[in-house]
Amino acid sequence: MAALHAKSDTDAAIDLNQEVIELLAAFPGIETLTGLVAIDPANLSRSGRIDYLAALERQSAWLQAVLQRAIVAVAGETPSIAENMWDGIDGAEREDIAAALRLSGNTAQMRIDVARTLVNHLPNTCSALAMGEISSAHATVIAKETAAAIRDGISEFAIYQIEEKALAFAEFHTPGQVANKVRTTIAQLAPLEFEKVVDRARETRRVSCYNEADGMATVVAILPAQDAQTVMKSIEAYILTMNERDEVDRAGSRCWTSGMSSSGMSSSGTNVSVALSSGTGSALSSAATSTWSLLTADNKRADALTAILSSALAENVDEVRPHRRPVTVNVTIDLPTLLGLAENPGQLSGYGAIPASVARELASDATWKRFITDPQTGNLLDYGREKYEPPQALVDFLLARDRTCRFPGCRQPASRTDIDHAESWESGGETTPENLGLLCRRHHRLKTHGKWSLISNADGSCNWTSPVGKNYFVPARPINETA
């Protein structure tokens, strides 16, 4: 009986794996997705689990095709025209999608642009996506790479050829490889449009910073190819200089050590101590503390970029004063941790939590400002004053409290924001912490001229209402949490 039972389980597993294979080959849709959801992948063979994953990816592609149409339904098939000088193209539509999906404005605009390109100009790509023949990532790169040429008036036949080559290529290649294929195809089929695309792309050059885990961040520079080479050559030149300096230091250390050994063989070692304390062993000390020669090539490039830009910042720090203050790196740390009595993480403005040791290191060379927080929530309550002070004290308080623009999902840092009256000064709004907050220029204009309304609360939280009546709450930002 035991053998028969085991055979029965094996047959069931084979049947389940076969069902997954059939679902993988089936047309994507609700029925296929329902069948997949009903299966526990843990009950499949290793091969069956891979088929199950591939089948789910096809369903995801189908759902993404539906999502593209939904985005176009909200944003419209063509970009909206600004009603006044304060609005941009797709101003209201972008913010509706960004707030509803909890996206940044830039990400929402990217989603809109991709959806319009797919729905309006790339029907074969849409069909392939809906059938699960390509992934959402493949469809996105095809749309992004062709969008500029389409705007420049590339012929429909050329678009068809580009799609045909891209879709065939996508069957066995990654999205990045497909992107390169599309660029090459456009350059071959439409050289004039390709020339225009490159000229226009130059206007999109930018530098962005993205927070990562473990106290790290990614800085991305989108540059013309020749400018990128200039940056890299500068970094390599700095590294060569440091390599030469390190070699000189180590050579000096070897000479000093050799001399010490030959002259001090018969001594008791006292001379060594005296020499080090008197400073004659500085070369050895430098070599012992220097880690440059131990760094990897990637580490050296990263340190070189930081050093080059730190030097440039030091030269201009007194000339650039956003909100009437010098450019600063703001760190928040509680008093016990600062004194070494606790190990609570600090907060690096614009990033988030950093280890106590790093916060103390940054604090060792800093100008301090006292703020009072709610012991339960960590929200800023006051800026440490018992009487009315000049506006700069209030500005400093707002910069520390809000840290970024207060629009839902916006991450523009305090240094690039305006100080806004939630209730305008003209209508009786007061210049108080309760009525003031930070808004980037775009969302400041959206509130003033774009029919979005804002109610500011005493703790720094606020409520937004869109022109179509959707409500969005932005909570207060405790001082010990990232914005």
VEXGU-975786 format. One record per residue (C-alpha): residue number from 1; residue in three letters; x negated, y negated, z. Coordinates in steps of 0.02 Angstrom, whole numbers, padded with zeros to 5 digits, m for minus. Each point is the difference from the previous one (the first is absolute). Example, Ala and Ser with C-alpha at 12.3 -4.5 7.8 and 13.67 -1.06 7.14 Angstrom:
# VEXGU-975786
<1, 'ALA', <m00615, 00225, 00390>>
<2, 'SER', <m00069, m00172, m00033>>
//
This chain:
# VEXGU-975786
<1, 'MET', <00000, 00000, 00000>>
<2, 'ALA', <m00143, m00118, 00040>>
<3, 'ALA', <m00072, 00023, m00174>>
<4, 'LEU', <00167, m00034, m00081>>
<5, 'HIS', <00022, m00159, 00104>>
<6, 'ALA', <m00172, m00061, m00051>>
<7, 'LYS', <00039, 00031, m00182>>
<8, 'SER', <00162, m00095, 00019>>
<9, 'ASP', <m00093, m00154, 00069>>
<10, 'THR', <m00124, 00011, m00144>>
<11, 'ASP', <00141, 00005, m00126>>
<12, 'ALA', <00081, m00151, 00082>>
<13, 'ALA', <m00163, m00097, m00010>>
<14, 'ILE', <m00020, 00045, m00183>>
<15, 'ASP', <00179, m00056, m00034>>
<16, 'LEU', <m00032, m00165, 00090>>
<17, 'ASN', <m00159, m00033, m00099>>
<18, 'GLN', <00092, 00039, m00160>>
<19, 'GLU', <00138, m00122, 00050>>
<20, 'VAL', <m00131, m00137, 00022>>
<21, 'ILE', <m00070, 00038, m00173>>
<22, 'GLU', <00174, m00018, m00074>>
<23, 'LEU', <00030, m00163, 00093>>
<24, 'LEU', <m00168, m00065, m00062>>
<25, 'ALA', <00056, 00029, m00179>>
<26, 'ALA', <00177, m00068, 00028>>
<27, 'PHE', <00056, m00175, m00050>>
<28, 'PRO', <m00029, m00123, 00144>>
<29, 'GLY', <00157, m00056, 00088>>
<30, 'ILE', <00105, 00016, 00157>>
<31, 'GLU', <00036, 00185, m00022>>
<32, 'THR', <m00183, 00043, m00025>>
<33, 'LEU', <m00053, m00108, 00147>>
<34, 'THR', <00133, 00080, 00111>>
<35, 'GLY', <m00067, 00172, m00044>>
<36, 'LEU', <m00177, m00051, 00044>>
<37, 'VAL', <00047, m00080, 00166>>
<38, 'ALA', <00085, 00163, 00052>>
<39, 'ILE', <m00165, 00095, m00014>>
<40, 'ASP', <m00127, 00004, 00141>>
<41, 'PRO', <m00171, m00010, m00085>>
<42, 'ALA', <m00077, 00095, 00146>>
<43, 'ASN', <00090, 00156, m00062>>
<44, 'LEU', <m00083, m00009, m00171>>
<45, 'SER', <m00160, 00078, m00060>>
<46, 'ARG', <m00150, m00116, m00025>>
<47, 'SER', <00037, m00008, m00186>>
<48, 'GLY', <00184, m00029, 00036>>
<49, 'ARG', <m00041, m00146, 00114>>
<50, 'ILE', <m00098, m00084, m00139>>
<51, 'ASP', <00148, 00025, m00118>>
<52, 'TYR', <00115, m00072, 00134>>
<53, 'LEU', <m00109, m00155, 00016>>
<54, 'ALA', <m00003, m00024, m00188>>
<55, 'ALA', <00189, 00020, m00008>>
<56, 'LEU', <00024, m00134, 00135>>
<57, 'GLU', <m00115, m00117, m00097>>
<58, 'ARG', <00113, 00020, m00153>>
<59, 'GLN', <00151, m00046, 00107>>
<60, 'SER', <m00094, m00150, 00070>>
<61, 'ALA', <m00034, m00058, m00178>>
<62, 'TRP', <00184, 00016, m00044>>
<63, 'LEU', <00049, m00101, 00154>>
<64, 'GLN', <m00129, m00132, m00046>>
<65, 'ALA', <00082, m00017, m00171>>
<66, 'VAL', <00165, m00035, 00087>>
<67, 'LEU', <m00088, m00125, 00114>>
<68, 'GLN', <m00068, m00098, m00150>>
<69, 'ARG', <00177, m00028, m00063>>
<70, 'ALA', <00056, m00054, 00174>>
<71, 'ILE', <m00140, m00128, 00011>>
<72, 'VAL', <00045, m00072, m00170>>
<73, 'ALA', <00182, m00008, 00055>>
<74, 'VAL', <m00049, m00112, 00146>>
<75, 'ALA', <m00135, m00103, m00086>>
<76, 'GLY', <00079, m00011, m00173>>
<77, 'GLU', <m00066, 00060, m00167>>
<78, 'THR', <m00095, m00162, m00028>>
<79, 'PRO', <m00091, m00117, 00120>>
<80, 'SER', <00111, m00131, 00078>>
<81, 'ILE', <m00028, m00184, m00042>>
<82, 'ALA', <m00044, m00114, 00144>>
<83, 'GLU', <00144, m00113, 00047>>
<84, 'ASN', <m00117, m00136, 00063>>
<85, 'MET', <m00183, m00043, 00016>>
<86, 'TRP', <m00014, 00089, 00167>>
<87, 'ASP', <00051, 00171, m00063>>
<88, 'GLY', <m00105, 00119, m00102>>
<89, 'ILE', <00048, 00133, m00124>>
<90, 'ASP', <00098, 00138, 00088>>
<91, 'GLY', <m00010, m00098, 00163>>
<92, 'ALA', <00165, 00054, 00077>>
<93, 'GLU', <00001, 00174, m00077>>
<94, 'ARG', <m00175, 00039, 00062>>
<95, 'GLU', <00041, m00050, 00178>>
<96, 'ASP', <00164, 00099, m00001>>
<97, 'ILE', <m00094, 00158, m00048>>
<98, 'ALA', <m00147, m00035, 00114>>
<99, 'ALA', <00110, m00028, 00153>>
<100, 'ALA', <00116, 00148, m00035>>
<101, 'LEU', <m00142, 00124, m00030>>
<102, 'ARG', <m00120, m00076, 00129>>
<103, 'LEU', <m00130, m00041, m00132>>
<104, 'SER', <m00116, m00147, m00024>>
<105, 'GLY', <00053, m00126, m00133>>
<106, 'ASN', <m00143, 00052, m00114>>
<107, 'THR', <00044, 00184, 00013>>
<108, 'ALA', <00183, m00036, m00036>>
<109, 'GLN', <m00048, m00102, m00154>>
<110, 'MET', <m00110, 00141, m00060>>
<111, 'ARG', <00145, 00122, 00019>>
<112, 'ILE', <00113, m00118, m00100>>
<113, 'ASP', <m00127, m00023, m00140>>
<114, 'VAL', <m00029, 00187, m00016>>
<115, 'ALA', <00186, 00040, 00002>>
<116, 'ARG', <00039, m00130, m00134>>
<117, 'THR', <m00140, 00060, m00112>>
<118, 'LEU', <00056, 00181, 00015>>
<119, 'VAL', <00186, m00030, m00022>>
<120, 'ASN', <m00011, m00132, m00136>>
<121, 'HIS', <m00149, 00055, m00105>>
<122, 'LEU', <m00056, 00178, 00039>>
<123, 'PRO', <00149, 00116, m00024>>
<124, 'ASN', <m00107, 00154, m00033>>
<125, 'THR', <m00097, m00028, 00160>>
<126, 'CYS', <00164, m00019, 00095>>
<127, 'SER', <00064, 00163, m00074>>
<128, 'ALA', <m00161, 00092, 00043>>
<129, 'LEU', <00012, m00067, 00178>>
<130, 'ALA', <00182, 00051, 00017>>
<131, 'MET', <m00042, 00175, m00061>>
<132, 'GLY', <m00144, 00015, 00121>>
<133, 'GLU', <m00126, 00018, m00141>>
<134, 'ILE', <m00107, m00141, 00073>>
<135, 'SER', <m00016, m00066, 00175>>
<136, 'SER', <00051, m00172, 00062>>
<137, 'ALA', <m00185, m00046, 00007>>
<138, 'HIS', <m00022, 00044, m00185>>
<139, 'ALA', <00153, m00102, m00048>>
<140, 'THR', <m00059, m00148, 00103>>
<141, 'VAL', <m00172, m00010, m00082>>
<142, 'ILE', <00075, 00016, m00174>>
<143, 'ALA', <00117, m00145, 00040>>
<144, 'LYS', <m00135, m00107, 00079>>
<145, 'GLU', <m00125, 00026, m00140>>
<146, 'THR', <00124, m00037, m00140>>
<147, 'ALA', <00094, m00145, 00083>>
<148, 'ALA', <m00119, m00137, m00053>>
<149, 'ALA', <m00008, 00059, m00181>>
<150, 'ILE', <00189, 00010, m00005>>
<151, 'ARG', <00012, m00180, 00061>>
<152, 'ASP', <m00120, m00050, m00139>>
<153, 'GLY', <00117, 00071, m00131>>
<154, 'ILE', <m00076, 00168, m00044>>
<155, 'SER', <00107, 00091, m00129>>
<156, 'GLU', <00127, 00131, 00050>>
<157, 'PHE', <m00089, 00128, m00109>>
<158, 'ALA', <m00162, m00034, 00094>>
<159, 'ILE', <00091, 00021, 00165>>
<160, 'TYR', <00067, 00167, m00062>>
<161, 'GLN', <m00175, 00057, m00049>>
<162, 'ILE', <m00071, m00055, 00168>>
<163, 'GLU', <00137, 00096, 00092>>
<164, 'GLU', <m00025, 00154, m00107>>
<165, 'LYS', <m00187, 00007, 00033>>
<166, 'ALA', <00018, m00041, 00185>>
<167, 'LEU', <00134, 00131, 00033>>
<168, 'ALA', <m00097, 00135, m00091>>
<169, 'PHE', <m00156, m00048, 00096>>
<170, 'ALA', <00093, m00001, 00167>>
<171, 'GLU', <00037, 00186, m00011>>
<172, 'PHE', <m00178, 00045, 00050>>
<173, 'HIS', <m00072, m00161, 00074>>
<174, 'THR', <00012, m00109, 00154>>
<175, 'PRO', <00087, m00170, 00005>>
<176, 'GLY', <m00170, m00088, m00002>>
<177, 'GLN', <m00053, 00095, m00155>>
<178, 'VAL', <00166, m00041, m00083>>
<179, 'ALA', <m00026, m00185, 00039>>
<180, 'ASN', <m00167, 00003, m00091>>
<181, 'LYS', <00080, 00091, m00146>>
<182, 'VAL', <00136, m00134, m00015>>
<183, 'ARG', <m00129, m00141, 00004>>
<184, 'THR', <m00102, 00082, m00137>>
<185, 'THR', <00154, 00032, m00106>>
<186, 'ILE', <00057, m00182, 00014>>
<187, 'ALA', <m00175, m00061, m00047>>
<188, 'GLN', <00005, 00112, m00155>>
<189, 'LEU', <00179, m00032, m00057>>
<190, 'ALA', <00018, m00184, 00048>>
<191, 'PRO', <m00170, m00086, 00011>>
<192, 'LEU', <00074, m00176, m00002>>
<193, 'GLU', <00120, 00040, 00141>>
<194, 'PHE', <m00142, 00084, 00094>>
<195, 'GLU', <m00102, m00160, m00015>>
<196, 'LYS', <00145, m00100, 00074>>
<197, 'VAL', <00022, 00127, 00139>>
<198, 'VAL', <m00181, m00016, 00053>>
<199, 'ASP', <00009, m00191, m00003>>
<200, 'ARG', <00157, 00000, 00105>>
<201, 'ALA', <m00067, 00132, 00120>>
<202, 'ARG', <m00139, m00119, 00046>>
<203, 'GLU', <00132, m00111, 00081>>
<204, 'THR', <00047, 00142, 00119>>
<205, 'ARG', <m00172, 00009, 00082>>
<206, 'ARG', <00016, 00007, 00188>>
<207, 'VAL', <m00069, 00067, 00163>>
<208, 'SER', <00112, 00095, 00122>>
<209, 'CYS', <m00025, 00077, 00171>>
<210, 'TYR', <00092, 00155, 00059>>
<211, 'ASN', <m00008, 00065, 00178>>
<212, 'GLU', <m00055, 00180, 00025>>
<213, 'ALA', <m00009, 00116, 00150>>
<214, 'ASP', <m00142, 00014, 00126>>
<215, 'GLY', <m00048, m00183, 00004>>
<216, 'MET', <m00032, m00010, m00187>>
<217, 'ALA', <00071, m00102, m00144>>
<218, 'THR', <m00012, 00005, m00189>>
<219, 'VAL', <m00045, m00156, m00099>>
<220, 'VAL', <00047, 00015, m00184>>
<221, 'ALA', <m00066, m00124, m00128>>
<222, 'ILE', <00085, 00000, m00171>>
<223, 'LEU', <m00125, m00090, m00111>>
<224, 'PRO', <m00047, m00016, m00183>>
<225, 'ALA', <m00125, 00138, m00037>>
<226, 'GLN', <m00146, m00121, m00021>>
<227, 'ASP', <00038, m00088, 00165>>
<228, 'ALA', <00009, 00168, 00089>>
<229, 'GLN', <m00173, 00037, m00066>>
<230, 'THR', <m00062, m00165, 00071>>
<231, 'VAL', <00068, 00044, 00172>>
<232, 'MET', <m00080, 00172, m00003>>
<233, 'LYS', <m00167, m00069, m00061>>
<234, 'SER', <00002, m00125, 00145>>
<235, 'ILE', <00031, 00140, 00123>>
<236, 'GLU', <m00139, 00106, m00075>>
<237, 'ALA', <m00120, m00148, 00006>>
<238, 'TYR', <00038, m00025, 00185>>
<239, 'ILE', <m00031, 00185, 00032>>
<240, 'LEU', <m00168, m00006, m00090>>
<241, 'THR', <m00051, m00149, 00106>>
<242, 'MET', <00049, 00090, 00160>>
<243, 'ASN', <m00089, 00159, m00056>>
<244, 'GLU', <m00161, m00098, m00027>>
<245, 'ARG', <00017, m00088, 00168>>
<246, 'ASP', <00034, 00165, 00087>>
<247, 'GLU', <m00154, 00077, m00082>>
<248, 'VAL', <m00108, m00146, 00058>>
<249, 'ASP', <00067, 00016, 00178>>
<250, 'ARG', <m00033, 00187, 00005>>
<251, 'ALA', <m00174, m00023, m00073>>
<252, 'GLY', <m00039, m00128, 00135>>
<253, 'SER', <00067, 00120, 00130>>
<254, 'ARG', <m00113, 00139, m00060>>
<255, 'CYS', <m00152, m00115, 00005>>
<256, 'TRP', <00040, m00060, 00176>>
<257, 'THR', <00029, 00177, 00063>>
<258, 'SER', <m00164, 00059, m00077>>
<259, 'GLY', <m00096, m00142, 00082>>
<260, 'MET', <00081, 00033, 00167>>
<261, 'SER', <m00048, 00184, m00005>>
<262, 'SER', <m00183, m00031, m00041>>
<263, 'SER', <m00028, m00136, 00130>>
<264, 'GLY', <00102, 00072, 00142>>
<265, 'MET', <m00054, 00183, 00004>>
<266, 'SER', <m00091, m00014, 00166>>
<267, 'SER', <00125, m00113, 00086>>
<268, 'SER', <00136, 00052, 00118>>
<269, 'GLY', <00136, m00073, m00110>>
<270, 'THR', <00015, m00165, 00094>>
<271, 'ASN', <m00062, m00096, m00151>>
<272, 'VAL', <00146, 00065, m00103>>
<273, 'SER', <00125, m00069, 00124>>
<274, 'VAL', <m00089, m00166, 00008>>
<275, 'ALA', <m00010, m00012, m00188>>
<276, 'LEU', <00184, 00034, m00025>>
<277, 'SER', <00053, m00121, 00135>>
<278, 'SER', <m00112, m00135, m00070>>
<279, 'GLY', <00077, 00016, m00172>>
<280, 'THR', <m00147, 00070, m00096>>
<281, 'GLY', <00100, 00154, m00042>>
<282, 'SER', <00139, m00092, m00089>>
<283, 'ALA', <m00032, 00092, m00163>>
<284, 'LEU', <00023, 00167, 00085>>
<285, 'SER', <00155, m00060, 00090>>
<286, 'SER', <00075, m00062, m00163>>
<287, 'ALA', <m00036, 00166, m00086>>
<288, 'ALA', <00078, 00095, 00144>>
<289, 'THR', <00160, m00101, m00001>>
<290, 'SER', <00019, m00018, m00189>>
<291, 'THR', <00112, 00129, m00082>>
<292, 'TRP', <m00005, m00068, m00178>>
<293, 'SER', <m00108, 00141, m00067>>
<294, 'LEU', <00121, 00128, 00073>>
<295, 'LEU', <00154, m00068, m00088>>
<296, 'THR', <00078, 00083, m00151>>
<297, 'ALA', <00007, m00093, m00165>>
<298, 'ASP', <00186, m00034, 00024>>
<299, 'ASN', <m00030, m00066, 00176>>
<300, 'LYS', <m00134, m00118, m00065>>
<301, 'ARG', <00116, m00068, m00134>>
<302, 'ALA', <00137, m00032, 00129>>
<303, 'ASP', <m00120, m00087, 00121>>
<304, 'ALA', <m00074, m00101, m00143>>
<305, 'LEU', <00170, m00066, m00054>>
<306, 'THR', <00042, m00049, 00180>>
<307, 'ALA', <m00168, m00087, 00023>>
<308, 'ILE', <00013, m00098, m00164>>
<309, 'LEU', <00176, m00061, 00037>>
<310, 'SER', <m00038, m00036, 00184>>
<311, 'SER', <m00142, m00113, m00056>>
<312, 'ALA', <00117, m00090, m00121>>
<313, 'LEU', <00132, m00022, 00137>>
<314, 'ALA', <m00128, m00069, 00123>>
<315, 'GLU', <m00048, m00135, m00124>>
<316, 'ASN', <00181, m00059, m00020>>
<317, 'VAL', <00078, 00038, 00168>>
<318, 'ASP', <00012, m00182, 00053>>
<319, 'GLU', <00072, m00060, m00166>>
<320, 'VAL', <00148, 00119, m00014>>
<321, 'ARG', <00128, m00028, 00138>>
<322, 'PRO', <00171, 00082, m00027>>
<323, 'HIS', <00127, m00071, 00125>>
<324, 'ARG', <m00136, m00123, 00054>>
<325, 'ARG', <m00108, 00139, 00073>>
<326, 'PRO', <m00161, 00078, m00067>>
<327, 'VAL', <00011, 00171, m00083>>
<328, 'THR', <00002, 00125, 00143>>
<329, 'VAL', <00010, 00186, 00034>>
<330, 'ASN', <00129, 00018, 00139>>
<331, 'VAL', <m00015, 00140, 00127>>
<332, 'THR', <00121, 00031, 00146>>
<333, 'ILE', <m00062, 00093, 00153>>
<334, 'ASP', <00069, 00011, 00177>>
<335, 'LEU', <m00104, m00068, 00144>>
<336, 'PRO', <m00038, 00167, 00087>>
<337, 'THR', <m00066, 00074, m00163>>
<338, 'LEU', <m00102, m00156, m00034>>
<339, 'LEU', <m00081, 00018, 00172>>
<340, 'GLY', <m00036, 00185, m00028>>
<341, 'LEU', <00128, 00056, 00131>>
<342, 'ALA', <00114, 00083, m00130>>
<343, 'GLU', <m00014, 00075, m00174>>
<344, 'ASN', <00160, m00062, m00081>>
<345, 'PRO', <m00012, m00028, m00189>>
<346, 'GLY', <m00015, m00177, m00063>>
<347, 'GLN', <00097, m00073, m00147>>
<348, 'LEU', <m00088, m00069, m00153>>
<349, 'SER', <00115, m00127, m00083>>
<350, 'GLY', <00052, 00059, m00172>>
<351, 'TYR', <m00051, 00179, 00037>>
<352, 'GLY', <00057, 00077, 00164>>
<353, 'ALA', <m00076, 00104, 00139>>
<354, 'ILE', <m00189, 00007, 00019>>
<355, 'PRO', <m00100, 00091, 00137>>
<356, 'ALA', <m00035, m00093, 00161>>
<357, 'SER', <m00188, 00006, m00033>>
<358, 'VAL', <00021, m00084, m00170>>
<359, 'ALA', <00117, m00132, 00074>>
<360, 'ARG', <m00127, m00040, 00137>>
<361, 'GLU', <m00139, m00012, m00128>>
<362, 'LEU', <00100, m00126, m00101>>
<363, 'ALA', <00048, m00091, 00160>>
<364, 'SER', <m00181, m00024, 00052>>
<365, 'ASP', <m00018, m00145, m00122>>
<366, 'ALA', <00171, m00081, m00001>>
<367, 'THR', <00103, m00151, 00053>>
<368, 'TRP', <00141, 00054, 00115>>
<369, 'LYS', <00179, m00061, 00013>>
<370, 'ARG', <00124, 00055, 00134>>
<371, 'PHE', <00175, 00061, m00043>>
<372, 'ILE', <00136, 00064, 00116>>
<373, 'THR', <00093, 00160, m00046>>
<374, 'ASP', <00154, 00091, 00062>>
<375, 'PRO', <m00069, 00145, 00106>>
<376, 'GLN', <00135, 00119, m00065>>
<377, 'THR', <00006, m00038, m00186>>
<378, 'GLY', <m00168, m00083, m00033>>
<379, 'ASN', <00089, m00142, m00093>>
<380, 'LEU', <m00079, m00172, 00015>>
<381, 'LEU', <00099, m00112, 00116>>
<382, 'ASP', <m00102, m00158, 00017>>
<383, 'TYR', <m00163, m00077, m00055>>
<384, 'GLY', <m00066, m00030, 00174>>
<385, 'ARG', <00053, m00183, 00022>>
<386, 'GLU', <00102, m00079, 00137>>
<387, 'LYS', <00043, m00160, m00092>>
<388, 'TYR', <00021, m00067, m00176>>
<389, 'GLU', <m00157, 00016, m00104>>
<390, 'PRO', <m00047, m00061, m00175>>
<391, 'PRO', <00067, 00104, m00147>>
<392, 'GLN', <m00165, 00095, m00021>>
<393, 'ALA', <00035, 00099, 00160>>
<394, 'LEU', <00169, 00052, m00070>>
<395, 'VAL', <m00079, 00043, m00168>>
<396, 'ASP', <m00127, 00113, 00087>>
<397, 'PHE', <00142, 00086, 00094>>
<398, 'LEU', <00099, 00034, m00160>>
<399, 'LEU', <m00152, 00068, m00090>>
<400, 'ALA', <m00030, 00122, 00143>>
<401, 'ARG', <00184, 00048, 00018>>
<402, 'ASP', <00051, 00030, m00181>>
<403, 'ARG', <m00168, 00042, m00081>>
<404, 'THR', <00084, 00025, m00171>>
<405, 'CYS', <00147, m00068, m00098>>
<406, 'ARG', <00166, 00042, 00086>>
<407, 'PHE', <00093, 00056, m00156>>
<408, 'PRO', <00044, 00187, 00001>>
<409, 'GLY', <m00149, 00100, m00063>>
<410, 'CYS', <m00111, m00150, m00039>>
<411, 'ARG', <m00181, 00016, 00056>>
<412, 'GLN', <m00070, m00169, m00050>>
<413, 'PRO', <m00120, m00047, 00141>>
<414, 'ALA', <00023, m00150, 00111>>
<415, 'SER', <m00139, m00097, m00087>>
<416, 'ARG', <00105, m00003, m00160>>
<417, 'THR', <00168, m00048, 00075>>
<418, 'ASP', <00103, m00156, 00035>>
<419, 'ILE', <00073, m00044, 00169>>
<420, 'ASP', <00188, m00002, m00028>>
<421, 'HIS', <00146, m00069, 00099>>
<422, 'ALA', <00134, 00136, 00002>>
<423, 'GLU', <00127, m00138, 00027>>
<424, 'SER', <m00064, m00144, m00102>>
<425, 'TRP', <m00062, m00158, 00085>>
<426, 'GLU', <00124, m00102, m00101>>
<427, 'SER', <00148, 00099, 00070>>
<428, 'GLY', <m00058, m00015, 00180>>
<429, 'GLY', <m00122, 00144, 00014>>
<430, 'GLU', <m00131, m00023, 00136>>
<431, 'THR', <m00187, 00022, m00013>>
<432, 'THR', <m00006, 00141, 00128>>
<433, 'PRO', <m00065, 00180, 00001>>
<434, 'GLU', <00180, 00062, m00010>>
<435, 'ASN', <00036, m00096, m00160>>
<436, 'LEU', <m00169, 00016, m00086>>
<437, 'GLY', <m00082, 00144, m00091>>
<438, 'LEU', <m00121, 00044, m00138>>
<439, 'LEU', <00059, 00024, m00180>>
<440, 'CYS', <m00106, 00021, m00155>>
<441, 'ARG', <00030, m00132, m00133>>
<442, 'ARG', <00108, 00115, m00106>>
<443, 'HIS', <00118, 00050, 00141>>
<444, 'HIS', <00001, m00176, 00070>>
<445, 'ARG', <00068, m00059, m00167>>
<446, 'LEU', <00119, 00148, m00009>>
<447, 'LYS', <00075, m00054, 00167>>
<448, 'THR', <00007, m00184, m00044>>
<449, 'HIS', <00060, 00013, m00179>>
<450, 'GLY', <00045, 00182, m00031>>
<451, 'LYS', <00156, 00018, 00109>>
<452, 'TRP', <m00080, 00118, 00126>>
<453, 'SER', <00041, m00050, 00179>>
<454, 'LEU', <m00105, 00026, 00156>>
<455, 'ILE', <00042, 00003, 00185>>
<456, 'SER', <m00152, m00006, 00113>>
<457, 'ASN', <00002, 00076, 00175>>
<458, 'ALA', <m00096, m00052, 00156>>
<459, 'ASP', <m00114, 00153, m00001>>
<460, 'GLY', <m00057, m00031, m00179>>
<461, 'SER', <00119, 00125, m00080>>
<462, 'CYS', <00117, m00062, m00135>>
<463, 'ASN', <00153, 00046, m00103>>
<464, 'TRP', <00008, m00025, m00188>>
<465, 'THR', <00156, m00002, m00108>>
<466, 'SER', <m00015, 00020, m00189>>
<467, 'PRO', <00106, m00096, m00126>>
<468, 'VAL', <00112, 00154, m00021>>
<469, 'GLY', <00027, 00018, 00188>>
<470, 'LYS', <m00124, 00138, 00044>>
<471, 'ASN', <m00074, m00019, 00175>>
<472, 'TYR', <m00180, 00042, 00046>>
<473, 'PHE', <m00076, m00007, 00174>>
<474, 'VAL', <m00186, m00033, 00024>>
<475, 'PRO', <m00050, 00048, 00178>>
<476, 'ALA', <m00122, m00095, 00108>>
<477, 'ARG', <m00181, 00053, m00015>>
<478, 'PRO', <m00076, 00048, 00169>>
<479, 'ILE', <m00174, m00070, 00018>>
<480, 'ASN', <m00071, 00176, 00024>>
<481, 'GLU', <00072, 00065, m00163>>
<482, 'THR', <m00044, m00035, m00181>>
<483, 'ALA', <00115, m00115, m00097>>
//
